[in-house]
């Protein structure tokens, strides 16, 4: 999976997580609020993974260029 795909999925999961968390807080539904927090964290992890993939791709390009 490309870094761009991971970045998009990360942002999407973060946004959905924030919405779930807010909806859970507004309605007093602690389960929904907890699921929102988990999805928000999943999105942040995917964004970090995207950055790592992007760095790896850049490092490989630099290595091939200098080899």
Protein Blocks (a to p, Z undefined) as FASTA:
>chain_A
ZZklmmmmmmmmmmmmmmmmmmmmmnopaklmmmmmmmmmmmmmmmmmmmmmmmmmmmmm
mmmmmZZ
